[in-house]
Amino acid sequence: MTTPSDPGLQPERTELAWRRTALAIGLGSLVTLRLLPAALGNAWWVLVGLLGLLIAVGLWIAGRRRMQQVNTVLARDGDRGRMPGAGPLAALGLFVLATGALATAVVLLV
Protein backbone atom coordinates (compact mmCIF):
# COMPACT_ATOMS: atom_id res chain seq x y z
CA MET A 1 0.00 0.00 0.00
CA THR A 2 1.37 3.41 -0.91
CA THR A 3 0.67 6.65 0.85
CA PRO A 4 -0.31 9.74 -1.18
CA SER A 5 2.44 11.90 0.26
CA ASP A 6 5.86 11.77 1.81
CA PRO A 7 5.31 10.77 5.44
CA GLY A 8 7.37 13.46 7.10
CA LEU A 9 8.82 16.29 5.08
CA GLN A 10 6.05 18.91 5.14
CA PRO A 11 4.89 18.21 8.72
CA GLU A 12 8.52 18.27 9.85
CA ARG A 13 9.16 21.65 8.21
CA THR A 14 6.02 23.00 9.84
CA GLU A 15 7.11 21.66 13.21
CA LEU A 16 10.51 23.30 12.76
CA ALA A 17 8.79 26.62 12.03
CA TRP A 18 6.78 26.27 15.26
CA ARG A 19 10.01 25.46 17.09
CA ARG A 20 11.71 28.60 15.73
CA THR A 21 8.70 30.68 16.76
CA ALA A 22 8.76 29.19 20.26
CA LEU A 23 12.49 29.89 20.54
CA ALA A 24 11.99 33.51 19.44
CA ILE A 25 9.20 34.02 21.99
CA GLY A 26 11.33 32.36 24.68
CA LEU A 27 14.29 34.59 23.88
CA GLY A 28 12.09 37.69 23.91
CA SER A 29 10.71 36.60 27.28
CA LEU A 30 14.21 36.16 28.69
CA VAL A 31 15.12 39.66 27.49
CA THR A 32 11.94 40.93 29.15
CA LEU A 33 12.93 39.21 32.40
CA ARG A 34 16.39 40.73 32.23
CA LEU A 35 15.72 44.31 31.11
CA LEU A 36 12.21 45.51 31.92
CA PRO A 37 12.17 45.09 35.73
CA ALA A 38 15.49 46.96 36.00
CA ALA A 39 14.52 49.67 33.50
CA LEU A 40 10.94 50.28 34.63
CA GLY A 41 11.33 49.43 38.29
CA ASN A 42 8.25 47.26 38.54
CA ALA A 43 8.24 43.60 39.56
CA TRP A 44 5.12 42.91 37.45
CA TRP A 45 7.34 42.66 34.38
CA VAL A 46 8.75 39.44 35.82
CA LEU A 47 5.28 37.92 35.48
CA VAL A 48 5.11 39.08 31.86
CA GLY A 49 8.43 37.39 31.12
CA LEU A 50 7.44 34.18 32.87
CA LEU A 51 4.12 34.11 31.02
CA GLY A 52 6.02 34.44 27.74
CA LEU A 53 8.28 31.53 28.67
CA LEU A 54 5.25 29.43 29.53
CA ILE A 55 3.66 30.25 26.17
CA ALA A 56 6.91 29.39 24.38
CA VAL A 57 6.98 25.96 26.01
CA GLY A 58 3.31 25.46 25.12
CA LEU A 59 3.97 26.34 21.48
CA TRP A 60 6.90 23.94 21.34
CA ILE A 61 4.72 21.11 22.65
CA ALA A 62 1.77 22.05 20.40
CA GLY A 63 3.99 22.08 17.31
CA ARG A 64 5.41 18.67 18.10
CA ARG A 65 1.97 17.22 18.85
CA ARG A 66 0.55 18.65 15.62
CA MET A 67 3.35 17.09 13.57
CA GLN A 68 2.63 13.70 15.12
CA GLN A 69 -1.11 14.08 14.43
CA VAL A 70 -0.52 15.05 10.80
CA ASN A 71 1.88 12.13 10.29
CA THR A 72 -0.70 9.77 11.81
CA VAL A 73 -3.46 11.03 9.50
CA LEU A 74 -1.26 10.83 6.40
CA ALA A 75 0.01 7.35 7.26
CA ARG A 76 -3.44 6.02 8.10
CA ASP A 77 -5.49 7.05 5.11
CA GLY A 78 -4.04 10.17 3.53
CA ASP A 79 -7.28 12.08 4.01
CA ARG A 80 -6.17 15.69 4.18
CA GLY A 81 -9.66 16.79 5.21
CA ARG A 82 -9.13 15.38 8.71
CA MET A 83 -6.07 17.42 9.61
CA PRO A 84 -5.79 18.91 13.12
CA GLY A 85 -7.38 22.31 13.74
CA ALA A 86 -5.73 25.69 13.84
CA GLY A 87 -6.07 26.30 17.59
CA PRO A 88 -2.33 26.86 18.21
CA LEU A 89 -2.19 29.32 15.32
CA ALA A 90 -5.11 31.31 16.75
CA ALA A 91 -3.48 31.31 20.20
CA LEU A 92 -0.21 32.54 18.69
CA GLY A 93 -2.04 35.32 16.86
CA LEU A 94 -3.73 36.49 20.06
CA PHE A 95 -0.43 36.38 21.94
CA VAL A 96 1.34 38.45 19.27
CA LEU A 97 -1.53 40.96 19.24
CA ALA A 98 -1.47 41.31 23.04
CA THR A 99 2.32 41.57 23.11
CA GLY A 100 2.29 44.24 20.42
CA ALA A 101 -0.34 46.24 22.29
CA LEU A 102 1.63 45.96 25.54
CA ALA A 103 4.87 47.01 23.84
CA THR A 104 3.14 49.99 22.24
CA ALA A 105 1.70 51.05 25.60
CA VAL A 106 5.12 50.77 27.25
CA VAL A 107 6.75 52.88 24.55
CA LEU A 108 4.04 55.56 24.58
CA LEU A 109 3.59 55.79 28.34
CA VAL A 110 7.17 55.54 29.55
SULJOTA-V363792 format. One record per pair of residues at least 12 apart in sequence whose ideal C-beta (glycine too) atoms are under 6 Angstrom apart, sorted by the first residue. I is the first residue (numbers start at 0). GAP is how many residues later the second one is. D is the distance in Angstrom with one decimal. If there is no record, write none. Layout:
i=I gap=GAP d=D
i=I gap=GAP d=D
This chain:
i=2 gap=75 d=5.6
i=3 gap=74 d=4.0
i=4 gap=69 d=5.6
i=6 gap=68 d=5.8
i=10 gap=56 d=4.5
i=10 gap=59 d=4.2
i=10 gap=60 d=5.5
i=14 gap=48 d=5.0
i=14 gap=52 d=3.8
i=17 gap=45 d=2.7
i=18 gap=44 d=5.9
i=21 gap=34 d=4.6
i=21 gap=37 d=4.1
i=21 gap=38 d=4.1
i=24 gap=27 d=5.9
i=24 gap=31 d=4.3
i=25 gap=27 d=5.9
i=25 gap=30 d=3.7
i=28 gap=20 d=4.8
i=28 gap=23 d=3.0
i=28 gap=24 d=4.6
i=31 gap=16 d=5.8
i=31 gap=17 d=4.0
i=32 gap=16 d=3.5
i=54 gap=40 d=5.7
i=61 gap=26 d=4.1
i=65 gap=18 d=5.3
i=68 gap=15 d=4.6
